[in-house]
């Protein structure tokens, strides 16, 4: 099984919480409307400039705060290819996998710059920076979690398992 993700980097710092990713005042609106405000507190034009397949790279503690899945859903609405961070809030990490959004931990993300083009091999946990010509080791996702991401999250994964049993 191979699962490669390649995209342009949007770079952020430490402690990007779920209120930054998906502001709470828009939670009652449809995900399309919520997505218009994604990352707005630190990057007001994020929703206008991000493209499908782009990759978010951040520092420590990405996704801290509430456990609401709207943060993952607005990023998935923008078709973010993956998130690479030195660490994730545990609930955010698992909710990301559950909705089919790949997440990779990498020891030092400061070596990746905004605008770089990177490629992630989820099986090997490798992060290749094509702009800089460098390669780094990140976490490897277990095959069953990669399958879950490929299928679009926990629900389609369970449906497939139940239909094949």
Buried (B, 14 or more C-beta within 10 A) or exposed (E): EEBEBBBBBBBBEBBBBBBBBBBEEBEEEEBEEBBBBBBBBEBEEBBEEBEEBBBBBBBBBBBBBBEBBBBBBBBBBBEBBBBBBBBBBEBBBBBBBBBBBBBBBBEEBEBBEEEBBBBBBBBBBBBBBEBEEEEBEBBBBEEEBBBBBBBEBBEEBEEEEEEEE
